[in-house]
Amino acid sequence: MPRRARVLKRQIPPDPRYGNATVAIFINKIMSDGRKATAERIVYDALDLVNKQLSKEPLEVLEQALKNATPLLRVKSRRVGGATYQVPVEVEAARGLSLAMRWLISYARARSGKSMAEKLAAEIVDASQGQGATIKKRQDTHKMADANKAFAHYRW
C-alpha cells in the first residue's frame, strides 16, 4: 500500500448468470486455487437450492443474508502508553460486506456433511432469517464493541 496515493478499487465485472457484481465477488471469495468454474457451480447450485427451499428470488435471499451478517462496529487494537486497548470503530461498507461474505463462507465450510453447495445454501437461508453461526459472529463482534465503549475516546 502506498503511503501517499489512495489505492483505486478495482471494478469487478458482474457474474454471467445473474448479472450481479455482489454474486461475482462472492464467487471470487469461494474460489480456491484459481478454480473459478468450480466456485461458480457451488454458488449457483447453492442459490438454486435456496430458491427451492424458500421459493423466493435467490438474489433477494442472498442480499438479505449479507445485510443481516454485515457488522456495523468492530474492535481494533490501539497501543496507548504501554497498554493495549480494544477500541470500537465503525466498519466501512465495503469492509463490512467483505467480512459478512467471509463469515458466511467459513461457517458454511465448517458445517458437517453434505456438499459445499448444500452447506452454503443452508448457511445463506439461516443468515437471511437472522439465525445461524454467521449471525452469532456478528452479534459477538457487536457485543465486544459495546463492552469496550469506554475506550472509544482512543479512536483517531
N, CA, C and O of each residue as an XYZ file, in Angstrom:
624
protein
N       0.832     -1.181      0.000
C       0.000      0.000      0.000
C       0.878      1.247      0.000
O       1.756      1.392      0.851
N       0.646      2.138     -0.944
C       1.441      3.362     -0.973
C       1.082      4.283      0.184
O      -0.040      4.268      0.689
N       2.056      5.082      0.590
C       1.819      5.986      1.709
C       1.056      7.237      1.292
O       0.314      7.798      2.098
N       1.223      7.681      0.058
C       0.606      8.929     -0.356
C      -0.705      8.726     -1.103
O      -1.763      9.153     -0.640
N      -0.633      8.079     -2.246
C      -1.810      7.961     -3.111
C      -2.778      6.910     -2.568
O      -2.372      5.949     -1.915
N      -4.051      7.111     -2.848
C      -5.062      6.136     -2.468
C      -5.050      4.997     -3.484
O      -4.832      5.215     -4.676
N      -5.283      3.803     -3.007
C      -5.338      2.649     -3.895
C      -6.718      2.633     -4.546
O      -7.736      2.698     -3.857
N      -6.746      2.548     -5.870
C      -8.013      2.524     -6.580
C      -8.661      1.153     -6.451
O      -7.998      0.126     -6.598
N      -9.957      1.145     -6.175
C     -10.713     -0.094     -6.052
C     -10.984     -0.630     -7.451
O     -11.496      0.090     -8.309
N     -10.639     -1.898     -7.680
C     -10.898     -2.496     -8.992
C     -12.387     -2.704     -9.191
O     -13.104     -3.059     -8.255
N     -12.851     -2.483    -10.411
C     -14.249     -2.718    -10.746
C     -14.387     -4.178    -11.163
O     -13.791     -4.592    -12.158
N     -15.158     -4.959    -10.422
C     -15.318     -6.384    -10.725
C     -16.513     -6.550    -11.657
O     -17.604     -6.064    -11.359
N     -16.312     -7.239    -12.793
C     -17.432     -7.419    -13.732
C     -18.515     -8.319    -13.132
O     -18.201     -9.213    -12.345
N     -19.773     -8.101    -13.487
C     -20.863     -8.908    -12.935
C     -20.775    -10.362    -13.378
O     -20.147    -10.685    -14.386
N     -21.421    -11.238    -12.598
C     -21.366    -12.670    -12.923
C     -22.234    -12.971    -14.143
O     -23.139    -12.203    -14.470
N     -21.955    -14.103    -14.825
C     -22.664    -14.385    -16.082
C     -24.151    -14.711    -15.923
O     -24.942    -14.333    -16.787
N     -24.557    -15.395    -14.859
C     -25.942    -15.836    -14.764
C     -26.892    -14.734    -14.294
O     -27.924    -14.493    -14.920
N     -26.543    -14.065    -13.190
C     -27.446    -13.074    -12.603
C     -27.100    -11.639    -12.996
O     -27.918    -10.738    -12.810
N     -25.910    -11.417    -13.532
C     -25.501    -10.071    -13.894
C     -25.340     -9.175    -12.673
O     -25.603     -7.974    -12.736
N     -24.903     -9.768    -11.557
C     -24.803     -9.052    -10.288
C     -23.347     -9.039     -9.828
O     -22.697    -10.084     -9.802
N     -22.835     -7.873     -9.468
C     -21.438     -7.760     -9.041
C     -21.214     -8.404     -7.670
O     -20.140     -8.949     -7.417
N     -22.212     -8.348     -6.785
C     -22.081     -8.950     -5.452
C     -21.895    -10.460     -5.565
O     -21.080    -11.047     -4.853
N     -22.652    -11.083     -6.460
C     -22.517    -12.533     -6.667
C     -21.131    -12.853     -7.226
O     -20.530    -13.865     -6.865
N     -20.625    -11.985     -8.109
C     -19.289    -12.189     -8.682
C     -18.220    -12.123     -7.590
O     -17.293    -12.933     -7.581
N     -18.346    -11.169     -6.676
C     -17.393    -11.057     -5.568
C     -17.494    -12.292     -4.679
O     -16.482    -12.826     -4.224
N     -18.730    -12.742     -4.435
C     -18.966    -13.927     -3.605
C     -18.312    -15.159     -4.233
O     -17.704    -15.968     -3.532
N     -18.437    -15.297     -5.542
C     -17.804    -16.412     -6.267
C     -16.294    -16.340     -6.111
O     -15.645    -17.355     -5.862
N     -15.730    -15.139     -6.257
C     -14.283    -14.982     -6.119
C     -13.807    -15.321     -4.714
O     -12.697    -15.826     -4.544
N     -14.630    -15.052     -3.706
C     -14.245    -15.376     -2.328
C     -14.302    -16.882     -2.072
O     -13.513    -17.411     -1.289
N     -15.225    -17.561     -2.725
C     -15.337    -19.019     -2.559
C     -14.209    -19.740     -3.284
O     -13.749    -20.800     -2.858
N     -13.777    -19.144     -4.383
C     -12.784    -19.777     -5.243
C     -11.487    -20.086     -4.496
O     -10.987    -19.259     -3.734
N     -10.950    -21.286     -4.722
C      -9.635    -21.632     -4.184
C      -8.797    -22.250     -5.295
O      -9.312    -22.986     -6.137
N      -7.522    -21.951     -5.289
C      -6.575    -22.451     -6.294
C      -6.963    -22.072     -7.722
O      -6.643    -22.803     -8.660
N      -7.638    -20.957     -7.899
C      -7.988    -20.480     -9.233
C      -9.061    -21.270     -9.938
O      -9.209    -21.154    -11.155
N      -9.816    -22.070     -9.210
C     -10.855    -22.902     -9.829
C     -12.180    -22.150     -9.859
O     -13.073    -22.396     -9.049
N     -12.284    -21.248    -10.790
C     -13.459    -20.382    -10.859
C     -14.711    -21.147    -11.281
O     -15.797    -20.892    -10.761
N     -14.566    -22.068    -12.205
C     -15.733    -22.828    -12.672
C     -16.342    -23.630    -11.527
O     -17.564    -23.723    -11.415
N     -15.504    -24.203    -10.686
C     -15.983    -24.958     -9.533
C     -16.693    -24.025     -8.550
O     -17.756    -24.356     -8.025
N     -16.092    -22.856     -8.306
C     -16.692    -21.888     -7.391
C     -18.041    -21.402     -7.929
O     -18.998    -21.260     -7.169
N     -18.117    -21.149     -9.238
C     -19.384    -20.728     -9.841
C     -20.446    -21.805     -9.671
O     -21.591    -21.512     -9.330
N     -20.058    -23.051     -9.912
C     -21.006    -24.161     -9.785
C     -21.531    -24.258     -8.356
O     -22.727    -24.458     -8.143
N     -20.631    -24.116     -7.371
C     -21.038    -24.189     -5.969
C     -22.045    -23.083     -5.646
O     -23.093    -23.349     -5.059
N     -21.729    -21.849     -6.027
C     -22.605    -20.714     -5.700
C     -23.939    -20.836     -6.422
O     -24.989    -20.638     -5.811
N     -23.915    -21.158     -7.708
C     -25.165    -21.257     -8.460
C     -26.030    -22.411     -7.958
O     -27.250    -22.274     -7.868
N     -25.405    -23.553     -7.627
C     -26.168    -24.673     -7.058
C     -26.773    -24.281     -5.719
O     -27.917    -24.625     -5.422
N     -25.996    -23.553     -4.904
C     -26.498    -23.116     -3.600
C     -27.685    -22.170     -3.776
O     -28.678    -22.279     -3.056
N     -27.588    -21.249     -4.726
C     -28.696    -20.313     -4.953
C     -29.933    -21.033     -5.505
O     -31.062    -20.654     -5.195
N     -29.717    -22.075     -6.329
C     -30.845    -22.884     -6.806
C     -31.520    -23.609     -5.646
O     -32.746    -23.697     -5.586
N     -30.701    -24.130     -4.719
C     -31.257    -24.813     -3.541
C     -32.035    -23.836     -2.660
O     -33.086    -24.179     -2.118
N     -31.514    -22.626     -2.523
C     -32.213    -21.597     -1.748
C     -33.561    -21.306     -2.398
O     -34.570    -21.161     -1.708
N     -33.576    -21.220     -3.719
C     -34.812    -20.980     -4.457
C     -35.820    -22.094     -4.219
O     -37.010    -21.828     -4.052
N     -35.351    -23.348     -4.202
C     -36.243    -24.492     -3.966
C     -36.781    -24.479     -2.538
O     -37.967    -24.723     -2.314
N     -35.902    -24.193     -1.570
C     -36.304    -24.256     -0.160
C     -37.304    -23.160      0.202
O     -38.312    -23.430      0.854
N     -37.031    -21.938     -0.215
C     -37.850    -20.807      0.217
C     -38.828    -20.340     -0.842
O     -39.712    -19.534     -0.549
N     -38.690    -20.827     -2.064
C     -39.464    -20.388     -3.230
C     -39.536    -18.856     -3.297
O     -40.590    -18.270     -3.546
N     -38.369    -18.232     -3.063
C     -38.206    -16.786     -3.211
C     -37.090    -16.550     -4.211
O     -36.375    -17.477     -4.590
N     -36.948    -15.316     -4.630
C     -35.862    -14.956     -5.536
C     -34.531    -15.147     -4.804
O     -34.324    -14.527     -3.761
N     -33.612    -15.993     -5.324
C     -32.377    -16.292     -4.589
C     -31.480    -15.074     -4.361
O     -30.791    -15.001     -3.344
N     -31.481    -14.119     -5.294
C     -30.663    -12.919     -5.113
C     -31.144    -12.093     -3.925
O     -30.335    -11.541     -3.179
N     -32.468    -12.009     -3.751
C     -33.022    -11.263     -2.625
C     -32.642    -11.927     -1.312
O     -32.320    -11.251     -0.335
N     -32.682    -13.266     -1.292
C     -32.326    -14.003     -0.070
C     -30.846    -13.796      0.246
O     -30.481    -13.595      1.405
N     -29.987    -13.844     -0.787
C     -28.552    -13.622     -0.575
C     -28.295    -12.205     -0.076
O     -27.514    -12.010      0.855
N     -28.944    -11.216     -0.684
C     -28.780     -9.821     -0.248
C     -29.221     -9.652      1.204
O     -28.561     -8.962      1.981
N     -30.339    -10.283      1.568
C     -30.837    -10.201      2.943
C     -29.867    -10.867      3.908
O     -29.608    -10.347      4.994
N     -29.330    -12.021      3.511
C     -28.366    -12.737      4.360
C     -27.118    -11.886      4.576
O     -26.619    -11.792      5.697
N     -26.613    -11.268      3.513
C     -25.425    -10.425      3.639
C     -25.719     -9.189      4.482
O     -24.879     -8.753      5.270
N     -26.917     -8.625      4.315
C     -27.292     -7.451      5.106
C     -27.374     -7.801      6.590
O     -26.928     -7.032      7.441
N     -27.949     -8.969      6.897
C     -28.062     -9.407      8.296
C     -26.699     -9.725      8.902
O     -26.505     -9.562     10.107
N     -25.763    -10.174      8.084
C     -24.460    -10.613      8.593
C     -23.425     -9.493      8.628
O     -22.367     -9.651      9.237
N     -23.716     -8.361      7.982
C     -22.735     -7.276      7.902
C     -22.600     -6.565      9.246
O     -23.590     -6.063      9.779
N     -21.378     -6.515      9.804
C     -21.193     -5.829     11.089
C     -21.137     -4.311     10.900
O     -20.668     -3.819      9.874
N     -21.622     -3.583     11.901
C     -21.577     -2.123     11.879
C     -20.402     -1.604     12.704
O     -19.846     -0.545     12.414
N     -20.034     -2.359     13.731
C     -18.923     -1.996     14.612
C     -17.980     -3.169     14.756
O     -18.379     -4.325     14.610
N     -16.716     -2.862     15.047
C     -15.749     -3.897     15.380
C     -14.718     -3.287     16.311
O     -14.683     -2.068     16.479
N     -13.885     -4.106     16.914
C     -12.854     -3.568     17.793
C     -11.509     -3.619     17.094
O     -11.216     -4.542     16.334
N     -10.700     -2.613     17.365
C      -9.379     -2.507     16.776
C      -8.402     -2.267     17.919
O      -8.668     -1.451     18.801
N      -7.291     -2.962     17.909
C      -6.313     -2.798     18.984
C      -5.558     -1.489     18.803
O      -5.077     -1.174     17.714
N      -5.464     -0.728     19.901
C      -4.689      0.515     19.921
C      -3.742      0.453     21.108
O      -4.139      0.123     22.226
N      -2.488      0.775     20.843
C      -1.492      0.764     21.906
C      -1.305      2.191     22.407
O      -0.871      3.066     21.657
N      -1.629      2.424     23.664
C      -1.516      3.754     24.259
C      -0.755      3.634     25.568
O      -1.233      3.008     26.513
N       0.432      4.235     25.627
C       1.214      4.272     26.849
C       1.506      2.911     27.451
O       1.395      2.734     28.665
N       1.877      1.950     26.625
C       2.243      0.626     27.133
C       1.074     -0.316     27.325
O       1.277     -1.508     27.555
N      -0.141      0.187     27.238
C      -1.317     -0.664     27.381
C      -2.009     -0.790     26.022
O      -2.025      0.154     25.232
N      -2.574     -1.962     25.766
C      -3.293     -2.188     24.519
C      -4.785     -2.172     24.816
O      -5.265     -2.925     25.664
N      -5.511     -1.318     24.120
C      -6.954     -1.201     24.312
C      -7.680     -1.699     23.073
O      -7.227     -1.497     21.947
N      -8.808     -2.349     23.299
C      -9.687     -2.747     22.202
C     -10.655     -1.597     21.970
O     -11.611     -1.423     22.726
N     -10.411     -0.818     20.933
C     -11.192      0.389     20.677
C     -12.275      0.080     19.648
O     -11.968     -0.410     18.561
N     -13.546      0.362     19.977
C     -14.605      0.130     18.991
C     -14.551      1.166     17.870
O     -14.456      2.367     18.124
N     -14.613      0.684     16.628
C     -14.628      1.569     15.465
C     -15.742      1.132     14.521
O     -16.120     -0.039     14.490
N     -16.259      2.080     13.757
C     -17.286      1.749     12.780
C     -16.639      1.056     11.581
O     -15.489      1.328     11.235
N     -17.388      0.173     10.967
C     -16.893     -0.588      9.822
C     -17.367      0.086      8.541
O     -18.544      0.423      8.410
N     -16.441      0.283      7.590
C     -16.822      0.828      6.286
C     -17.712     -0.180      5.567
O     -17.657     -1.377      5.850
N     -18.521      0.299      4.652
C     -19.497     -0.554      3.963
C     -18.826     -1.701      3.211
O     -19.258     -2.849      3.313
N     -17.776     -1.392      2.461
C     -17.101     -2.431      1.664
C     -16.450     -3.467      2.572
O     -16.500     -4.666      2.297
N     -15.836     -2.993      3.658
C     -15.183     -3.899      4.615
C     -16.222     -4.775      5.313
O     -15.993     -5.966      5.525
N     -17.361     -4.186      5.669
C     -18.423     -4.947      6.325
C     -18.969     -6.041      5.425
O     -19.204     -7.163      5.874
N     -19.170     -5.716      4.153
C     -19.666     -6.703      3.193
C     -18.660     -7.825      3.018
O     -19.027     -8.998      2.943
N     -17.381     -7.453      2.954
C     -16.325     -8.455      2.813
C     -16.291     -9.385      4.020
O     -16.155    -10.599      3.865
N     -16.413     -8.822      5.223
C     -16.438     -9.641      6.438
C     -17.653    -10.568      6.440
O     -17.541    -11.742      6.794
N     -18.807    -10.043      6.047
C     -20.028    -10.853      6.025
C     -19.869    -12.046      5.080
O     -20.245    -13.168      5.419
N     -19.308    -11.792      3.889
C     -19.098    -12.877      2.932
C     -18.116    -13.904      3.491
O     -18.340    -15.110      3.389
N     -17.030    -13.416      4.080
C     -16.015    -14.308      4.626
C     -16.596    -15.187      5.733
O     -16.324    -16.386      5.790
N     -17.399    -14.581      6.613
C     -18.011    -15.348      7.701
C     -18.997    -16.375      7.156
O     -19.012    -17.519      7.610
N     -19.823    -15.977      6.183
C     -20.782    -16.912      5.582
C     -20.061    -18.136      5.023
O     -20.466    -19.274      5.258
N     -18.986    -17.879      4.280
C     -18.258    -18.969      3.634
C     -17.562    -19.853      4.664
O     -17.605    -21.079      4.562
N     -16.926    -19.238      5.648
C     -16.184    -20.043      6.632
C     -17.120    -20.901      7.476
O     -16.809    -22.058      7.760
N     -18.266    -20.347      7.880
C     -19.204    -21.145      8.680
C     -19.926    -22.175      7.826
O     -20.333    -23.218      8.337
N     -20.092    -21.905      6.533
C     -20.663    -22.923      5.642
C     -19.684    -24.080      5.506
O     -20.091    -25.242      5.516
N     -18.387    -23.769      5.376
C     -17.377    -24.828      5.272
C     -17.300    -25.648      6.549
O     -17.015    -26.845      6.503
N     -17.552    -25.015      7.684
C     -17.454    -25.704      8.970
C     -18.656    -26.612      9.249
O     -18.581    -27.478     10.120
N     -19.751    -26.428      8.529
C     -20.921    -27.291      8.728
C     -20.569    -28.732      8.385
O     -19.659    -28.992      7.597
N     -21.300    -29.664      8.986
C     -20.960    -31.077      8.791
C     -21.697    -31.663      7.589
O     -22.787    -31.225      7.223
N     -21.057    -32.675      6.985
C     -21.676    -33.471      5.933
C     -22.030    -32.711      4.666
O     -21.700    -31.534      4.521
N     -22.695    -33.387      3.765
C     -23.259    -32.843      2.535
C     -22.233    -32.162      1.625
O     -21.046    -32.083      1.941
N     -22.725    -31.680      0.503
C     -21.836    -30.989     -0.437
C     -21.688    -29.534     -0.007
O     -22.462    -29.039      0.813
N     -20.699    -28.859     -0.559
C     -20.464    -27.461     -0.218
C     -21.656    -26.598     -0.637
O     -22.004    -25.648      0.064
N     -22.277    -26.914     -1.757
C     -23.434    -26.139     -2.220
C     -24.582    -26.235     -1.211
O     -25.240    -25.235     -0.925
N     -24.821    -27.425     -0.677
C     -25.898    -27.610      0.310
C     -25.570    -26.890      1.613
O     -26.445    -26.278      2.227
N     -24.311    -26.963      2.031
C     -23.912    -26.286      3.267
C     -24.022    -24.777      3.116
O     -24.485    -24.088      4.026
N     -23.593    -24.258      1.955
C     -23.660    -22.832      1.692
C     -25.119    -22.369      1.626
O     -25.465    -21.315      2.160
N     -25.963    -23.155      0.974
C     -27.387    -22.816      0.882
C     -28.013    -22.759      2.272
O     -28.787    -21.849      2.571
N     -27.680    -23.726      3.119
C     -28.231    -23.754      4.484
C     -27.770    -22.536      5.277
O     -28.558    -21.944      6.015
N     -26.510    -22.158      5.132
C     -25.979    -21.005      5.860
C     -26.618    -19.706      5.349
O     -26.912    -18.812      6.143
N     -26.832    -19.596      4.038
C     -27.473    -18.405      3.467
C     -28.910    -18.287      3.974
O     -29.355    -17.202      4.350
N     -29.631    -19.408      3.983
C     -31.017    -19.397      4.458
C     -31.059    -18.996      5.932
O     -31.872    -18.162      6.329
N     -30.176    -19.596      6.746
C     -30.131    -19.258      8.172
C     -29.830    -17.777      8.378
O     -30.488    -17.112      9.178
N     -28.843    -17.266      7.662
C     -28.455    -15.862      7.819
C     -29.571    -14.924      7.361
O     -29.775    -13.865      7.955
N     -30.291    -15.307      6.311
C     -31.370    -14.439      5.830
C     -32.521    -14.392      6.826
O     -33.283    -13.426      6.855
N     -32.649    -15.444      7.651
C     -33.706    -15.484      8.655
C     -33.224    -14.986     10.014
O     -33.968    -15.030     10.993
N     -31.977    -14.512     10.075
C     -31.464    -13.928     11.309
C     -31.020    -14.927     12.342
O     -31.085    -14.654     13.541
N     -30.566    -16.088     11.896
C     -30.058    -17.094     12.827
C     -28.824    -17.746     12.230
O     -28.423    -17.410     11.116
N     -28.218    -18.671     12.954
C     -27.046    -19.371     12.444
C     -25.751    -18.812     12.988
O     -25.735    -17.801     13.690
N     -24.667    -19.483     12.652
C     -23.345    -19.149     13.185
C     -22.847    -17.795     12.701
O     -22.169    -17.081     13.440
N     -23.178    -17.440     11.465
C     -22.733    -16.160     10.911
C     -23.335    -14.993     11.688
O     -22.642    -14.025     12.000
N     -24.617    -15.090     11.996
C     -25.289    -14.024     12.742
C     -24.755    -13.965     14.166
O     -24.625    -12.881     14.736
N     -24.445    -15.127     14.745
C     -23.871    -15.161     16.092
C     -22.514    -14.462     16.114
O     -22.194    -13.758     17.071
N     -21.717    -14.652     15.067
C     -20.420    -13.998     14.957
C     -20.593    -12.479     14.914
O     -19.844    -11.746     15.559
N     -21.580    -12.015     14.154
C     -21.852    -10.574     14.068
C     -22.280    -10.034     15.430
O     -21.827     -8.968     15.848
N     -23.155    -10.771     16.122
C     -23.608    -10.330     17.440
C     -22.463    -10.301     18.440
O     -22.377     -9.389     19.262
N     -21.578    -11.301     18.375
C     -20.420    -11.329     19.273
C     -19.505    -10.135     19.013
O     -18.979     -9.532     19.948
N     -19.319     -9.797     17.732
C     -18.487     -8.645     17.369
C     -19.094     -7.360     17.924
O     -18.380     -6.508     18.451
N     -20.425     -7.223     17.801
C     -21.098     -6.038     18.327
C     -21.041     -5.990     19.847
O     -20.881     -4.920     20.433
N     -21.172     -7.157     20.489
C     -21.088     -7.206     21.955
C     -19.718     -6.765     22.443
O     -19.598     -6.024     23.419
N     -18.682     -7.236     21.745
C     -17.319     -6.871     22.122
C     -17.119     -5.359     21.964
O     -16.506     -4.721     22.820
N     -17.628     -4.794     20.882
C     -17.506     -3.354     20.667
C     -18.296     -2.584     21.728
O     -17.849     -1.541     22.205
N     -19.461     -3.100     22.090
C     -20.287     -2.448     23.098
C     -19.626     -2.512     24.482
O     -19.699     -1.559     25.259
N     -18.986     -3.638     24.775
C     -18.331     -3.809     26.075
C     -17.131     -2.873     26.221
O     -16.776     -2.489     27.335
N     -16.510     -2.507     25.104
C     -15.327     -1.648     25.143
C     -15.640     -0.203     24.768
O     -14.761      0.537     24.327
N     -16.901      0.193     24.946
C     -17.315      1.559     24.635
C     -16.517      2.603     25.415
O     -16.335      3.732     24.957
N     -16.052      2.216     26.582
C     -15.329      3.163     27.427
C     -14.030      3.650     26.781
O     -13.528      4.723     27.115
N     -13.491      2.854     25.855
C     -12.222      3.218     25.210
C     -12.429      3.917     23.870
O     -11.478      4.103     23.112
N     -13.668      4.304     23.578
C     -13.985      4.915     22.281
C     -13.215      6.222     22.072
O     -12.973      6.618     20.932
N     -12.828      6.896     23.158
C     -12.121      8.176     23.005
C     -10.694      7.989     22.515
O     -10.020      8.970     22.203
N     -10.211      6.733     22.440
C      -8.875      6.472     21.877
C      -8.878      6.364     20.361
O      -7.838      6.148     19.739
N     -10.068      6.519     19.772
C     -10.180      6.463     18.311
C      -9.458      7.646     17.696
O      -9.564      8.767     18.194
N      -8.729      7.409     16.622
C      -8.152      8.523     15.857
C      -7.877      8.110     14.442
O      -7.390      8.914     13.648
